[in-house]
Structures are given as structure tokens and as C-alpha cells.
Amino acid sequence: MEDYDLALSATEDEDISITAEALLLSASSLKLNADCLASQLLGRLCQWTSLSPIMNVFLKQAKHWSHSSSMCQLTPCNQCLICPGGPLKTTLSGHPRVVLGLSMCQSHSLVISASPGPNCNIFNVWDMESLQCVQNLHTFKVTKPGPLCFAVAQELLATISQHKVLLWHLKTGELVSELGSKNTVALTAVVMLSDCKTLGSGTEKGCLIWWDQYSGDQHVIAVHQKAVRHLSTAEIVDRLVTISEDGELRMIELSSRNVISESTGHGSPISCLHVSDVIVIPCAVTGSVDAIAKVWCLLTGKLLHTLYGHTKDIKCATTVASKLNIITGSLDKTLRLWDFTTGLCLRVLEGHVDGVWCLATLPSSSRVVSGSKDDYLKVWDISTGNCLYTLEGHSSWISSVLATSHDTIVSGSNDKTLKIWKLDKCNSPSIARHFTQPECITCARSGVVVSGAPDAIKVWDSSTGHCLHTFKTAASSLAVINDGYTLISGGKDCIINIWDLNTFFKVQSVTKHSKPITAIISAGAASFISAAADGSLLMWNLVGKDACICNTFIGHSAAIKCMTISKDASLILTGSYDLSVRIWCTKSARSLATFTAHTKVIWCVAISHDNLIIASGGDDHTMIIWDLSSQSCLHKIKYTDSIKCISFGLDNSTIIAGAHCSVDQLIAWDVKSGERIMNFIGHGHALMCMIVINSHFMVSGSRDGTVKVWNLKSGEQLTSFDLQSQVKHMSLLKQDDSLLLATTTKTGFIAILDLTLPFRVY
């Protein structure tokens, strides 16, 4: 990056600038695996080949570099990653779990991010100039790490660990001081005054402990009857605000440490506290699970306004001093703008499709940024109420947001990353994609990839990645028959649509199910099977251009969640919300056996290649292996979370299961003994999908945003491609002497990846 900065300081070259931005966007992936450089550049710069001759040559070299490697490779055929030129600057990774807190040390351009760990809380310190993690700080390892709270002042960071306050130096990472409670009571919150000498902490017993960093002296004040949950200071007006878990509020004078005001607060738990000493009257704004916000005078402790209007929990609040406004965000999906003077609601800001979780005011402006459970950030102009920008890139809900300048935002997410955004760059080229989360994908022998989502069905050229056609019809399930030239789609409207992939015309629409279609699979050259939420299961034959029902399978009493068909198409296996697994004869439509051992909904089913063994996995955290001939349970294997996908090895002696776990997501088991054979270690989040390619290789997709290729014999991870968004679905196309892997991501991108294996055993 220094070389690119040097080059750009000498000349304004667009190709160099775009490449530098692409490298910065790929930084978190390259740190984990430098070998993915070519694939990351191809995934971000594909559409520049038609815009720049130099870039065209450069990307041809990158593709040659990727293909010429003797190693296993996943090479993008299309633009499948966020491209340069937009607001996203880079991604910072390094947290093991959701990033729940952000703060800044202005004097040193440092950002502090916090996340909970399994047995300790973790705090990363980031240099905003180099974009490097300069410190990785852990609280003491204990059984229960305690609340994730911290305070920053000058060069120091204060954290809590059970009954101790830990004081760290941000630049050196040195543990400067340990301040321990004399009665070893659990601490719940912490503040630090700007002099760095005085600290305050709340306790589980409702007390406030004042600490002197240098002497270690402590002074305990009984403030609440129940645990202290929030602390915030306004030193300009000499105030500390405390909130207890039962919703009570106290104002404390910092200089005397006396309680000057007591209030019952909301009478319900308070979910957010914002203190402002720069508005005309210094105030505290509280939001509660009762959907009410209240404004308090910091000087007197009196209630100024009660703000009614939200219909669900208020999760965040902030103020805009220049406009004398208060903004609140709620789980009702809205922001509300309030007049500080009158307490009246000036306008409701709508646009998020899920609850608003966090807010920040951009300095020296009338703009605020909101983060939501819908995975998006939105920047609003409160003068007009307009949404100026929607920032997308996170693959899970936004948990924290920080405005470091008038045009720079840092966000933290449940996807375990931080992202840095620059609002002076919001004009990146558009990329063909879905604008809702895709729900299915399939590959056709004719050389196309088809993806379905609530917004549309899209047909893609597998060799170029270009979108060939868009059907303005929603789809939650897809199948291709008739040698890859006929597409069958089904969705929540209960309609099965039949499409000609040569002409892109709709051939037929049929309505035989009474509830949404949940699954469609191919059952031969001109046959398919459809399952629905009404428990119905139908087999269809395509005669000419007309689809006719040839078999009706009766048995399930609730929605069919998953379905598969045996390799020879003689057996169908279904899993249902009625908690049963059923095996059916395709030819006679007769139910051959019913298995009822799951206690929660069944997510996935699989049939061995010799049709002798079946397996099922569900929300009860259990994979069950069944013997078809005896109709008995061979093994019940417990996991720590839901089983999302199952597949048998080609030799039928092993079964591989993927689970919604943070560890041990992908495990191979011996079918006969039920013993664990191998862990495939590499994913950092839940497994969503997998495909056994042959007896040697397997590919998997995860909520950690990566697609990984594995050696089935050794368990070795052969290659990985970081899509930086949750991988939801996969389909494999074997064509001539090549393998193409098509994937969908939560953010709507379709990735078509050329899969090169170390040796060709397809």
C-alpha cells in the first residue's frame, strides 16, 4: 500500500487508484491468506476490463496466475465482491464474536472495539491511519467474564473483570493498574474522568465505587437498590448519571460525589442512555423497553419531556446540538426526530426493514447514521428527513457505530468485523445482483446458473458471470430439467412456474398446492417433485409444454422443510415440521417408512448412494442415522446447535454433517460405529451448505463468509475464498473438463467460481 501511495502522490492515475482501493478492500482476506490476491482482485475488478485496456491486461494476468497454480484454486468468473469507488474503505477483522462497543481516542487517532469471548472480554485497538490492530487486550480469563463495558480517557482504557477494574495503556498495551473491590462484589459498569486519576464503577448490589488510580483508594456509595447497569458523565456540568436494572435514575455531583436527584425513571428496564452537555440545556436521554424516551435536566435532575411515539423497545438515542434535536432509534424499525425545546416529534424517519440498534451523530453536521438488525447503515439528513446513503457490506446485524469525523464512519457487527466508510465516495459502479437475500440457486447443463430470491429470478452465464435475464417473479425453490433447458420455480404464492431457458418465456403456471412451495427437485429428464407448507408432495411429468401430476404422496401433516432424492431416483426422503422423516417410493408414491425421533423441526436429510442408510438433522441439535432395511435408529449424534446440512461420502461408510456452531461445525462420522472420524477445522462460524465433489474432495460454505475446499482423506483445507458475506446456498456444475461452483450470499451477490482441483478426479 505504501508503494501505491507513493505512485499516487506522483501521478493521478485512475487504474492505480482503483487497484489500490481494491487491495484495501481485500486487506482482511489477504492477511489471512496472501495466496488469494489474484482471486480477490478478480472478484472486485471484473467489470473494469471493459473500461480500461490496462486493467484488462492486468486482470488477464491475474486469471493466468490463478489458473497456472498447481494448488487448488477458486477463481471468480464474475464481479462478486464489493468493488472500489464506493463508501466502503476497508474491513477490519480479529474479533471472535459480535462487536458490541466502539470508542475513540481522538488525540492518537485510535479506535477501540470490544467483543465478548467465551471466557474473557476482548478489546482491540486500531490505528486509523495505518488501519492496523496495534493492541489486542484481554480481561482475565474467568468462567463468566461479566458485562462488556469500558471507558477511554487520554491514552488509557478502563475495563472490568469480575470485581476488578483493569487500566491499560492504549499505545503500549501495558496493564497499568488493577483496582480490586475490597468486598469482591461483581462490577457492572465503569467510567473514567478526563484526568485519568478518578474512576467510577457500578456494582451488582447497586453501589457506586470511586477509585483513585494512583493510590488505589476506594470510596463506596449506596446509590440503588439493584444492580447498576449504565454510567455516563458530563464533566462540563459536574454530573454523573447512573441507571439501575429496575429502571431507576440518579444524578450525582462529581465534585462532592453526592446524589442530588433520585427518580423512578421509567419503571421498566432502561435500554439506552445518552448524555449531552453541548445542547442548550445539558441533558440525559433515556430509552426503555416500554417504548418511551425521557429527557432529563442534568443540572436539576428534573424530567423535562416524556417522548411518546415508538411502539417497541428504544435501543439508542443521540442529540444534534446545532439543531436542538433529539433522535431515538427503536426496534419498531424507525428513528424519531424530536424538538428539544417542546418535546414534540418533528418527523419519523423510515427506511430500515428491521429494528434500529445504534446511532451516531456526524460531527459538525446535521447528519446522523443509524445501524440496524437489517444489516444496513443509513445516513440521514435530519433537516429534511431524507436518507442520503444506505451503506451495505456487513453480513449480519449492525451492533455499534461511531462517527470519527464529518465524513468517516466505523461500524461493528455481529459478523465479527469492523468496517470503515468514507461518505465522500458513494458512487461505485452498479453490479448485477439481487437486492433481497437469495433463497436458492441451481446450475444447468446448458451452461447457465439460476438464482431465486424474493425480488426476482436471475439467469447468469456461467462462463462470464453476466446476467442474461431477469424474471420479475419471486422464487424460494428452483430445479432444472429437460437437459438444462427447462426451469421450474416455486415460491410463497403457491404457484409453480415453468420457464424456457432458451427463449426466457414462461411456458406454464400451475397452482396445486394450497400453501407456499418449500422445495422442488428434479426427478429425471422430464420429471420433478414439489413440496409445500401444507404437507403436500407431488410428482410431475412434463409432457410437451404441459406439466401434469403423475403421483401424489400422502402422509405429512405439516409443512415439508427439506427433501432429497436417491441417486437412482427410486426413493424420495422428506423431513417435516410434523417432526417425522418419511421415505417414499417414487414409482408407487407409497410411504415405505416413517421415522419419528426428532423433537424439533428437521432441517436436512440425506440418502446413502446404495439406498441402505438415511440420515436427518434438526433444530434439536441431533443428527440421526437410520437403517432402511430394519427401519431402526443406528445412531443419535448430539451437537451444540442445529444441524444445517448432511451428505454421505461416495463409499457410503462416512457421513459429514455441518452445524450452526462457532466451533466443530464440520465433522465426518463413521456410519457403522457412529464414531467421529475427522474434524474439518477452518470455518469460524456456522455451516450453511456443503457438496461432496467426489471421493477425494468436498466444498463448504459458511456464515463466516468463506467457501472452502477440503481433502476428504486428510481433512486438510486446500483453499478458501472470502466472499465477505454469509454464504447461504451452493450448486456445482460439472462441465467438460471443468468444475464451476455457484454460490449465493446474504447481501444478494452471486459468485460463480472456477474450481481447480490439485488433480482431476471428477
C-alpha positions in Angstrom: 0.0 0.0 0.0 2.9 2.3 0.6 4.1 1.7 -3.0 0.6 2.7 -4.3 0.5 5.8 -2.1 3.9 6.8 -3.4 2.8 6.2 -7.0 -0.4 8.2 -6.5 1.5 11.1 -4.9 3.4 11.4 -8.2 0.5 11.0 -10.6 -3.3 10.8 -10.7 -3.7 7.5 -12.4 -7.2 6.0 -12.2 -6.1 2.5 -12.8 -3.5 2.7 -9.9 -6.1 4.4 -7.7 -8.8 1.7 -8.4 -6.3 -1.1 -7.8 -5.1 0.4 -4.5 -8.7 0.7 -3.3 -9.4 -2.9 -4.3 -6.3 -4.1 -2.3 -7.5 -2.1 0.8 -11.0 -3.6 0.5 -9.3 -7.1 0.4 -6.9 -6.4 3.2 -8.7 -8.6 5.8 -8.8 -11.5 3.4 -5.1 -11.1 2.3 -3.9 -11.0 5.9 -5.4 -14.5 6.4 -4.3 -15.9 3.1 -1.9 -14.0 0.8 -2.4 -16.6 -1.9 -5.9 -15.3 -2.5 -4.6 -12.0 -4.0 -5.5 -12.8 -7.6 -9.0 -14.1 -6.8 -9.8 -11.1 -4.6 -8.7 -8.7 -7.4 -10.8 -10.6 -10.0 -13.8 -10.7 -7.7 -13.7 -6.9 -7.3 -12.4 -5.6 -10.7 -14.0 -7.8 -13.3 -16.2 -5.0 -14.8 -13.2 -2.7 -15.2 -12.0 -4.9 -18.1 -14.4 -3.2 -20.4 -13.5 0.3 -19.1 -9.7 0.2 -19.2 -7.3 -1.6 -21.6 -4.6 -1.6 -19.0 -6.9 -3.1 -16.4 -8.0 -5.7 -18.9 -4.4 -6.9 -19.4 -3.8 -6.7 -15.6 -6.8 -8.9 -14.8 -5.9 -11.4 -17.6 -2.5 -11.8 -15.9 -4.3 -12.3 -12.5 -6.5 -15.0 -14.0 -3.5 -16.7 -15.6 -1.7 -16.5 -12.3 -4.6 -18.2 -10.5 -5.1 -20.9 -13.1 -1.4 -21.7 -13.5 -1.0 -22.6 -9.9 -0.6 -26.3 -9.1 -2.6 -25.7 -5.9 -6.4 -26.0 -5.5 -7.9 -22.6 -6.6 -11.3 -20.9 -6.6 -11.2 -18.2 -9.3 -14.1 -15.8 -9.7 -15.7 -15.6 -13.2 -17.8 -12.6 -12.3 -17.8 -9.5 -10.1 -19.0 -11.0 -6.8 -17.4 -8.7 -4.2 -17.9 -5.0 -3.3 -15.9 -3.0 -5.8 -13.8 0.1 -5.4 -15.1 3.6 -5.8 -17.9 3.3 -3.1 -18.2 4.3 0.5 -16.7 1.1 2.0 -13.0 1.7 2.6 -11.9 -1.5 4.3 -12.8 -4.3 6.7 -11.0 -4.9 10.0 -11.2 -8.5 11.3 -9.9 -10.0 14.5 -12.9 -10.4 16.9 -14.1 -13.8 17.8 -17.7 -12.7 18.3 -20.1 -9.7 17.8 -18.5 -6.3 18.1 -20.7 -4.6 20.8 -18.8 -1.4 21.6 -16.8 1.3 19.8 -15.0 4.3 21.2 -12.2 6.7 20.0 -9.1 8.2 21.5 -9.1 11.4 19.4 -5.6 12.5 20.4 -4.0 9.5 18.8 -6.5 8.6 16.1 -7.1 5.3 17.8 -10.4 3.3 17.7 -11.2 0.8 20.4 -13.6 -2.1 19.7 -15.0 -4.6 22.2 -16.4 -8.0 21.9 -17.3 -10.8 24.4 -15.3 -14.0 24.3 -16.1 -17.4 25.8 -14.2 -16.8 29.0 -12.9 -13.2 28.7 -13.8 -9.9 27.1 -11.6 -8.7 24.2 -10.6 -5.2 23.3 -8.8 -4.3 20.0 -7.1 -1.0 19.5 -6.9 0.1 15.9 -4.7 2.8 14.4 -6.9 4.7 11.9 -4.0 5.9 9.8 -2.3 2.6 9.2 -5.6 0.6 9.7 -3.7 -1.9 11.8 -4.6 -3.5 15.1 -1.9 -2.2 17.4 -3.2 -3.8 20.6 -5.2 -6.9 21.4 -6.2 -6.8 25.1 -8.0 -9.5 27.1 -9.6 -9.3 30.5 -8.7 -12.1 32.9 -9.9 -15.5 31.9 -12.8 -16.5 34.2 -15.9 -18.7 34.0 -18.2 -15.6 33.5 -16.4 -12.6 32.0 -19.1 -10.2 33.1 -20.6 -7.2 31.3 -18.8 -5.8 28.3 -18.2 -2.2 29.3 -15.2 0.1 29.0 -14.1 3.8 29.2 -11.5 5.8 27.4 -9.6 8.9 28.5 -6.4 10.3 27.1 -4.2 7.3 26.5 -5.9 4.9 28.9 -8.6 2.3 28.6 -10.5 1.1 31.7 -12.2 -2.3 31.6 -13.8 -4.5 34.2 -13.2 -8.2 35.1 -15.4 -9.5 37.8 -14.5 -7.5 40.9 -11.6 -5.6 39.4 -11.1 -2.5 37.2 -8.2 -3.0 34.8 -6.4 0.1 33.4 -4.5 -0.3 30.1 -2.2 2.0 28.2 -3.6 2.2 24.7 -0.3 2.7 22.8 1.9 0.1 24.6 -0.8 -2.4 25.7 0.7 -2.4 29.2 -1.6 -3.2 32.1 -1.1 0.0 34.1 -3.2 -0.8 37.2 -5.5 -3.3 38.8 -8.1 -1.8 41.2 -9.8 -4.5 43.2 -13.0 -4.2 45.2 -12.5 -4.8 48.9 -15.6 -6.9 49.3 -15.1 -8.7 45.9 -18.5 -7.7 44.7 -19.1 -8.1 41.0 -18.6 -4.9 38.9 -21.1 -4.0 36.2 -20.1 -0.6 34.7 -17.2 1.8 34.6 -16.4 5.4 33.8 -13.2 7.4 33.8 -12.8 11.1 34.3 -10.7 13.1 31.8 -7.9 13.5 34.4 -7.4 9.7 34.3 -7.0 9.7 38.0 -10.6 9.2 39.1 -12.7 6.2 38.0 -16.2 5.1 39.0 -17.7 1.7 38.8 -21.2 0.3 39.4 -21.8 -3.0 41.2 -24.3 -5.8 41.2 -25.5 -4.6 44.6 -26.4 -1.1 43.5 -23.3 0.7 44.8 -21.0 3.2 43.1 -17.3 2.7 43.9 -15.0 5.7 43.4 -11.3 4.8 42.7 -8.1 6.8 42.8 -5.9 5.2 40.2 -2.6 6.3 41.8 -3.3 5.5 45.4 -5.7 2.6 44.9 -8.1 4.2 47.4 -11.8 3.5 47.0 -14.9 5.1 48.3 -18.3 3.2 48.2 -21.6 4.9 48.0 -25.0 3.2 48.1 -26.9 4.5 45.2 -29.5 2.0 44.0 -31.4 -1.0 45.4 -30.5 -3.1 42.4 -27.5 -3.6 40.1 -26.1 -0.5 38.3 -26.3 -1.1 34.5 -25.3 2.3 33.0 -22.9 5.1 33.9 -22.2 8.3 32.0 -20.5 11.6 32.8 -20.9 15.2 31.8 -17.8 16.8 33.3 -18.5 20.3 32.0 -21.6 20.5 34.3 -20.1 18.3 37.0 -22.5 15.4 36.7 -22.6 11.6 36.7 -25.8 9.7 35.7 -26.4 6.2 37.0 -29.1 3.8 35.9 -30.1 0.6 37.7 -31.5 -2.6 36.3 -35.0 -1.8 37.6 -35.0 1.5 35.6 -34.2 4.0 38.4 -32.1 7.0 37.6 -29.7 9.0 39.8 -27.9 12.3 39.3 -24.6 12.7 41.2 -22.4 15.7 41.6 -18.9 14.8 40.6 -17.1 17.2 42.8 -18.9 16.3 46.0 -20.0 12.8 45.0 -23.4 13.5 46.5 -26.6 12.3 45.0 -28.6 15.4 44.0 -31.6 13.8 42.4 -33.4 10.5 42.5 -36.1 9.3 40.1 -38.0 6.2 39.4 -37.0 6.7 35.8 -39.2 4.6 33.6 -40.4 1.8 35.9 -39.2 -0.6 33.2 -35.6 -1.6 32.3 -33.7 1.2 30.6 -32.0 0.0 27.4 -30.0 3.1 26.4 -28.6 6.3 28.0 -27.2 9.3 26.1 -25.7 12.3 28.0 -25.2 15.6 26.2 -23.5 18.7 27.7 -23.3 20.7 24.4 -27.1 21.3 23.8 -28.7 24.5 25.2 -29.7 22.7 28.5 -27.3 19.8 29.4 -29.5 16.7 29.4 -29.7 13.0 29.7 -31.9 11.0 27.3 -33.1 7.6 28.4 -34.9 5.0 26.3 -36.7 2.0 27.7 -38.2 -1.4 26.8 -41.6 0.4 27.4 -41.1 2.2 24.1 -40.9 5.6 25.9 -38.0 8.0 25.9 -37.4 10.6 28.6 -35.3 13.8 28.7 -33.8 14.9 32.0 -32.1 18.1 33.0 -28.5 17.4 34.2 -28.4 20.4 36.4 -31.6 19.8 38.4 -32.3 16.2 37.7 -35.9 17.1 36.7 -37.8 15.4 34.0 -38.1 17.8 31.0 -40.0 15.7 28.5 -41.6 12.3 28.0 -41.4 11.3 24.4 -44.2 9.0 23.2 -44.5 7.5 19.7 -42.3 4.4 19.3 -44.2 1.1 19.5 -41.3 -1.1 20.6 -38.1 -1.0 22.7 -35.9 2.1 22.2 -32.4 0.8 21.7 -30.4 4.1 21.1 -30.5 7.9 21.4 -28.4 10.8 20.4 -28.6 14.6 20.1 -27.7 17.1 17.4 -26.7 20.3 19.2 -26.8 22.6 16.2 -30.4 21.8 15.5 -31.6 21.4 19.2 -32.8 18.0 18.3 -33.0 14.5 19.9 -33.0 11.4 17.8 -34.2 8.0 19.0 -34.0 4.6 17.4 -36.3 1.7 18.1 -37.0 -2.0 17.4 -40.1 -0.7 15.6 -37.7 -0.1 12.6 -38.0 3.7 12.8 -36.0 6.7 14.0 -37.8 9.7 15.5 -36.7 13.3 15.5 -37.8 15.3 18.5 -37.7 19.1 19.3 -35.6 19.5 22.4 -37.5 22.7 23.5 -41.1 21.3 23.1 -40.6 17.6 23.3 -42.7 17.2 20.1 -42.0 14.7 17.4 -40.9 16.6 14.3 -40.7 13.6 11.9 -40.4 9.8 11.7 -37.5 8.5 9.7 -38.5 5.3 7.9 -36.4 3.0 5.7 -34.9 0.2 7.8 -36.7 -3.1 7.5 -35.7 -4.3 11.0 -35.0 -2.8 14.4 -32.7 0.2 14.8 -29.9 -0.8 17.1 -27.4 2.1 17.2 -27.0 5.7 16.4 -24.2 8.3 16.0 -24.1 12.0 15.1 -21.6 13.1 12.4 -19.5 16.0 13.9 -20.2 19.5 12.6 -23.2 18.5 10.6 -26.9 17.8 10.7 -26.4 14.2 9.7 -26.9 11.1 11.8 -26.1 7.4 11.0 -28.2 4.5 12.1 -27.3 0.8 12.3 -30.0 -1.9 12.1 -30.8 -5.5 12.6 -31.4 -5.5 8.8 -27.5 -5.4 8.3 -27.5 -1.9 6.8 -26.4 1.5 7.9 -28.3 4.6 6.8 -27.1 8.2 6.8 -29.9 10.7 7.3 -30.2 14.5 6.8 -32.3 15.5 9.8 -33.1 18.9 8.2 -35.1 17.2 5.5 -35.6 13.7 6.9 -34.1 12.2 3.8 -31.9 9.1 3.7 -28.8 10.3 2.0 -26.9 7.0 1.8 -27.5 3.3 2.5 -24.3 1.6 3.4 -24.1 -2.2 2.7 -21.3 -4.6 3.3 -21.9 -6.2 6.7 -23.3 -9.7 6.5 -25.1 -9.6 9.9 -26.8 -7.0 12.1 -25.1 -3.7 13.0 -24.3 -3.7 16.7 -22.4 -0.4 17.1 -21.5 2.7 15.1 -19.0 5.5 15.6 -18.5 8.7 13.6 -14.9 9.7 13.8 -15.2 12.8 11.5 -17.8 14.6 9.4 -17.4 12.0 6.6 -15.9 8.9 8.3 -17.9 6.2 10.0 -16.7 3.0 11.8 -19.3 0.2 12.3 -19.2 -3.0 14.2 -21.4 -6.0 13.5 -22.5 -9.5 14.5 -20.4 -10.7 11.6 -17.4 -10.1 13.9 -15.9 -7.3 11.8 -15.4 -3.6 11.8 -15.9 -1.6 8.6 -14.7 1.8 7.7 -16.8 4.0 5.5 -16.0 7.3 3.7 -19.0 9.4 2.8 -17.2 11.4 0.2 -17.1 8.3 -2.0 -20.6 6.9 -2.7 -20.6 6.4 -6.5 -19.3 2.8 -7.0 -20.4 1.1 -10.3 -23.5 -0.9 -10.0 -23.2 -4.7 -10.0 -25.8 -7.2 -11.3 -27.2 -8.8 -8.1 -30.3 -9.5 -6.1 -31.5 -6.8 -3.7 -33.0 -9.2 -1.3 -31.4 -12.3 0.2 -31.4 -15.2 -2.4 -33.1 -18.3 -1.2 -32.0 -20.8 -3.8 -29.5 -21.4 -6.7 -29.1 -24.2 -9.3 -26.8 -24.9 -12.2 -28.0 -26.2 -15.6 -26.2 -28.5 -18.1 -26.9 -25.8 -20.7 -24.2 -23.7 -19.1 -26.3 -21.2 -17.1 -26.7 -20.6 -13.4 -30.2 -19.6 -12.0 -30.8 -17.9 -8.7 -34.0 -17.2 -6.9 -34.9 -14.5 -4.4 -38.0 -12.6 -3.2 -37.2 -9.8 -5.7 -36.6 -11.9 -8.8 -35.3 -15.0 -10.6 -32.0 -14.3 -12.4 -30.3 -16.3 -15.1 -26.5 -16.0 -15.3 -23.9 -17.0 -18.0 -21.7 -19.5 -16.1 -18.6 -18.6 -18.2 -18.7 -14.8 -17.9 -21.0 -14.2 -14.9 -23.1 -11.8 -16.9 -26.8 -11.7 -16.0 -28.6 -13.0 -19.1 -32.2 -12.4 -18.0 -34.3 -11.4 -15.0 -37.8 -12.9 -14.4 -39.8 -10.5 -12.2 -41.1 -13.4 -10.2 -40.1 -14.4 -6.6 -38.7 -17.9 -6.0 -37.8 -19.9 -2.9 -37.0 -23.1 -4.8 -35.6 -24.0 -8.2 -34.9 -27.1 -10.3 -33.7 -27.6 -13.9 -34.9 -30.4 -16.1 -35.0 -31.3 -19.8 -31.2 -31.3 -20.2 -30.9 -27.9 -18.6 -33.4 -26.0 -20.8 -36.5 -26.0 -18.6 -36.6 -24.2 -15.3 -39.1 -25.0 -12.6 -39.6 -22.4 -9.9 -41.9 -22.2 -6.8 -42.5 -19.6 -4.2 -44.7 -18.2 -1.4 -47.5 -17.5 -3.8 -48.1 -21.3 -4.0 -47.6 -21.2 -7.8 -45.3 -23.5 -9.8 -43.9 -21.7 -12.8 -42.3 -23.4 -15.8 -39.8 -21.4 -17.9 -38.0 -21.9 -21.2 -34.3 -21.1 -20.7 -33.8 -20.8 -24.4 -36.4 -18.1 -25.0 -36.8 -16.9 -21.4 -40.6 -17.2 -21.9 -42.9 -18.5 -19.2 -44.3 -21.8 -20.5 -46.9 -22.6 -17.8 -48.1 -21.7 -14.3 -49.9 -24.2 -12.2 -51.5 -24.0 -8.7 -52.0 -27.3 -7.0 -50.5 -26.6 -3.6 -52.6 -24.6 -1.1 -49.6 -23.1 0.8 -46.1 -21.8 -0.2 -43.8 -24.1 -2.1 -40.9 -25.2 0.2 -38.8 -27.4 -2.1 -38.5 -28.5 -5.8 -36.2 -31.2 -7.0 -35.5 -32.8 -10.4 -36.7 -36.4 -10.7 -35.5 -37.3 -14.2 -35.2 -35.9 -17.6 -38.7 -34.5 -17.7 -40.0 -35.0 -14.1 -39.8 -33.0 -10.9 -41.2 -33.2 -7.4 -42.7 -30.3 -5.4 -43.2 -30.0 -1.7 -45.2 -27.4 0.2 -46.1 -25.9 3.6 -49.4 -27.7 3.5 -47.6 -31.0 3.8 -48.4 -32.0 0.3 -45.9 -33.7 -2.0 -46.5 -34.0 -5.7 -44.6 -35.6 -8.6 -45.0 -34.0 -12.1 -44.2 -35.1 -15.7 -43.6 -32.6 -18.4 -45.5 -33.6 -21.5 -44.7 -31.2 -24.3 -45.0 -27.9 -22.6 -47.6 -29.0 -20.0 -46.8 -30.2 -16.5 -49.1 -33.0 -15.3 -49.3 -34.6 -11.8 -48.4 -38.2 -12.0 -48.1 -39.1 -8.3 -49.5 -37.7 -5.0 -47.6 -38.6 -1.8 -49.9 -38.5 1.3 -48.6 -38.7 4.8 -47.1 -35.5 6.3 -49.4 -33.4 8.5 -47.4 -30.2 8.5 -45.0 -28.3 6.2 -42.2 -30.2 4.5 -39.0 -28.5 5.3 -36.4 -30.5 3.3 -36.4 -33.1 0.6 -33.9 -35.1 -1.4 -34.0 -37.9 -4.0 -31.8 -41.0 -4.3 -29.1 -41.2 -6.9 -31.2 -43.7 -9.0 -34.3 -41.6 -8.4 -36.2 -44.6 -6.9 -36.5 -43.1 -3.4 -37.6 -39.7 -2.0 -36.7 -38.6 1.5 -38.6 -35.8 3.3 -38.3 -34.0 6.6 -41.2 -32.1 8.1 -42.4 -29.7 10.8 -44.5 -32.7 12.0 -41.2 -33.9 13.3 -41.2 -37.0 11.1 -38.8 -38.3 8.4 -40.5 -40.2 5.6 -39.1 -42.4 2.8 -41.2 -42.8 -0.3 -41.2 -45.0 -3.4 -41.0 -42.7 -6.4 -42.8 -45.1 -8.7 -45.8 -46.1 -6.4 -46.0 -42.9 -4.2 -46.2 -45.3 -1.2 -44.7 -44.3 2.1 -42.1 -47.0 2.8 -41.2 -45.9 6.4 -41.8 -43.1 8.9 -39.1 -42.2 11.4 -40.1 -40.1 14.5 -37.2 -39.5 16.9 -36.6 -35.7 16.4 -38.1 -33.3 18.9 -37.8 -30.2 16.8 -38.1 -29.2 13.1 -35.9 -31.2 10.7 -33.5 -29.1 8.6 -31.8 -31.6 6.3 -32.0 -35.2 5.1 -29.7 -37.5 3.1 -29.7 -40.9 1.4 -26.6 -43.1 1.0 -25.6 -43.9 -2.5 -26.5 -47.6 -2.1 -30.0 -46.6 -0.7 -29.4 -48.6 2.5 -28.9 -45.8 5.1 -30.6 -42.4 5.6 -29.7 -39.5 7.9 -31.5 -36.5 9.2 -30.5 -33.4 11.2 -32.6 -30.8 13.0 -33.1 -28.0 15.4 -32.9 -30.4 18.3 -29.1 -30.4 17.8 -29.2 -34.0 16.7 -28.2 -36.0 13.7 -29.8 -39.4 13.5 -28.6 -42.2 11.2 -31.2 -44.8 10.3 -31.0 -48.3 8.7 -33.7 -48.6 6.0 -33.9 -52.4 5.9 -34.7 -52.7 9.6 -36.2 -49.2 9.9 -34.2 -48.7 13.1 -32.1 -45.9 14.5 -28.4 -46.7 14.3 -27.0 -43.7 16.0 -28.1 -40.4 17.6 -25.3 -37.9 17.5 -25.6 -34.7 19.6 -24.2 -31.3 18.6 -24.3 -28.0 20.4 -26.6 -26.4 17.8 -28.8 -27.1 14.8 -27.7 -29.4 12.0 -27.9 -27.5 8.7 -26.6 -29.9 6.1 -25.7 -33.6 5.7 -24.0 -35.6 3.0 -22.8 -39.2 2.6 -19.3 -40.0 1.3 -19.2 -41.8 -2.0 -18.2 -45.0 -0.3 -21.3 -44.9 2.0 -19.1 -45.6 5.0 -18.9 -42.0 6.2 -21.4 -39.2 6.7 -20.5 -35.5 7.0 -22.6 -33.0 8.9 -22.5 -29.2 9.1 -23.9 -27.4 12.1 -24.8 -23.9 13.2 -21.9 -23.9 15.7 -19.0 -21.5 16.2 -16.6 -24.5 16.6 -16.8 -28.1 15.4 -19.1 -27.1 12.6 -18.0 -29.7 10.1 -17.4 -33.3 11.2 -17.1 -36.7 9.4 -18.6 -39.7 11.2 -18.3 -43.4 10.7 -21.7 -44.7 9.6 -21.3 -48.2 11.2 -19.9 -47.2 14.6 -21.2 -43.7 14.9 -17.7 -42.6 16.0 -16.1 -39.3 15.0 -13.6 -39.8 12.2 -12.4 -36.2 11.5 -12.9 -32.5 12.2 -12.6 -30.1 9.3 -11.1 -27.1 11.0 -11.1 -23.7 9.4 -14.5 -22.1 9.4 -15.2 -19.5 12.1 -19.0 -19.6 12.1 -22.0 -21.8 11.3 -22.0 -24.2 8.3 -24.8 -23.4 5.8 -24.2 -25.7 2.9 -21.7 -28.3 1.5 -21.2 -30.5 -1.5 -19.2 -33.8 -1.7 -17.5 -33.5 -5.1 -16.1 -37.0 -5.3 -14.3 -39.4 -3.0 -11.4 -37.0 -2.6 -12.8 -33.5 -2.2 -15.6 -31.5 -0.6 -16.6 -27.9 -0.7 -18.4 -26.0 2.1 -20.0 -22.6 2.6 -20.3 -20.8 6.0 -21.8 -17.8 7.7 -18.2 -16.6 8.2 -18.3 -15.6 4.5 -16.0 -18.1 3.1 -16.2 -21.0 0.7 -13.6 -23.7 1.5 -12.4 -26.8 -0.4 -11.3 -29.8 1.7 -9.3 -33.0 1.2 -11.7 -35.7 2.4 -8.9 -38.1 3.2 -6.7 -35.9 5.3 -9.1 -33.2 6.5 -6.8 -30.6 5.1 -8.2 -27.2 3.9 -7.0 -26.9 0.3 -8.2 -23.4 -0.5 -10.6 -20.7 0.7 -12.3 -17.8 -1.0 -13.6 -14.9 1.2 -16.9 -13.5 -0.1 -17.2 -11.2 3.0 -20.9 -12.1 3.3 -22.7 -15.1 4.7 -22.7 -17.9 2.2 -26.3 -19.3 2.0 -26.5 -21.7 -0.9 -24.3 -23.6 -3.4 -24.6 -25.5 -6.6 -21.9 -27.4 -8.5 -21.8 -27.6 -12.3 -19.6 -30.3 -13.9 -19.0 -29.3 -17.5 -16.5 -31.0 -19.8 -13.1 -30.8 -18.1 -14.1 -28.1 -15.5 -16.0 -27.5 -12.3 -18.0 -24.4 -11.6 -19.3 -23.5 -8.2 -22.2 -21.1 -7.9 -23.0 -19.5 -4.5 -25.4 -17.0 -3.1 -24.6 -14.6 -0.2 -26.8 -12.9 2.3 -26.1 -9.5 0.6 -27.5 -10.7 -2.7 -24.3 -11.3 -4.6 -24.0 -14.3 -6.9 -20.5 -15.7 -7.1 -19.5 -18.1 -10.0 -16.2 -19.6 -9.1 -14.0 -21.7 -11.3 -12.9 -24.6 -9.1 -9.4 -26.1 -10.0 -8.5 -29.2 -8.0 -5.0 -30.4 -7.4 -5.6 -33.4 -9.7 -8.6 -34.1 -11.8 -10.7 -36.9 -10.5 -14.2 -35.6 -11.3 
